[in-house]
Amino acid sequence: MLLDEVDRKLERRGHRFVHYADDCNVSVRSQKAGERVFNGLRKCYDRLHLKVNETGTAIASAFRRKFLGYCLWWSAGDGVKCAVAGMAKATFMLTPASKAHYE
């Protein structure tokens, strides 16, 4: 696969990342590091003739973004928690058949 090259590059550099289909999140320690990694990824994607979706792309804290319908937050005493993001929760609807399954 094309994106395997991207994964190998991130692994070689020791980055922590999550890659699912065409979605990718890379964890870094600072905004400046995020910009540097993103510029490197953009060059890699350009070599593969892939376009970056500018509207869905951001260099931001993981606590201000959602990924695959989930969001993270910091809980005092318990550390980092994960939950279904608000928008994903709002669009999820149980059908009458699935409601009966859980009753």
N, C-alpha and C positions, 0 to 999 in steps of 0.2 A: 504494500500500500504506500501511497505517496507520503502520508503523514507519519509513517514510521521513521522517516529521516528526521522529522521535527522532534519526535519523541527521543530518538537517540541523541540528538544535539542537546536537548534539555537534560537528559541523564548524564551525559559527559560533563556538563557544567555543574552538576550537583544540585539542580533546581528541584523543588518539590512541585509537582504539577498533577492535574487531573485532566484526562483527555477522554472525551466520549463523543464518538462520531465526529462532527465538525466543530464541537465546542471544546474549548481548552481554557483552563485556569492555571496560572503559574503563581506560586507564592514566593514573594521576595520581602526583604525587610524594610525597604524605603521606596518613596516615590521615584527618586532618581534611579534606583536599581530597576524599578518597574519600567521606566522609560527606556533604559538601556536594553533590557531583555526584549521589550516589545519591538524596538527598532531592529534587533537581531532576528526576531521571528518574522518581521515584515520582509526582510531581505530573503530569508529562507523561503517564505511563501511565494515571493516574486520569482525566485529561481524555479519553483514548482509550477509556475503560472497559475497560482491561486489568488483570489481576491480576498481581502480582509473586509468584513462587514463593519463599516465605520460606525453605524448607529448602534450596534450591539457590542462595541468594543470600548473598554474603559480601563484606566489604570487607577485603581481605587482599593480601599480596604476591603477585605473579604467580608467584613461585617456590614458593608453597605451594598453588597451585590447579592444576587441570587444565582444559583447554578443548578440546572436541571430540576427546577421547581422547589429547591430548598434554600434556606437562608441560615446563617450562623449568628449567634449572639453570645455575649459574655455573661455568665451567671456568677454572681459573687459566691465564692465557696465551692462551686461545682465546676468552674472553668468554662470551656467552650461547649455550647449546646447547639443542636441542629433541629430544625423544624420545617414543615411544609410552608413555603412562602405564601404570603397573603393572597397574591393574585392567583396562584395555583389552587389555593384552597377555595377561592371564590368561584373558579371555573369548574371545579370538581363537583359533580352532582351524582347522587346515587339514584339509580333507576328503581322502579318498584320491585323488580326481580332481585336486585342486589340487596335492597333493604330487607326483603323477606329472608334472604340468606343469613343476615346478621342478627335477626330477631330470635 
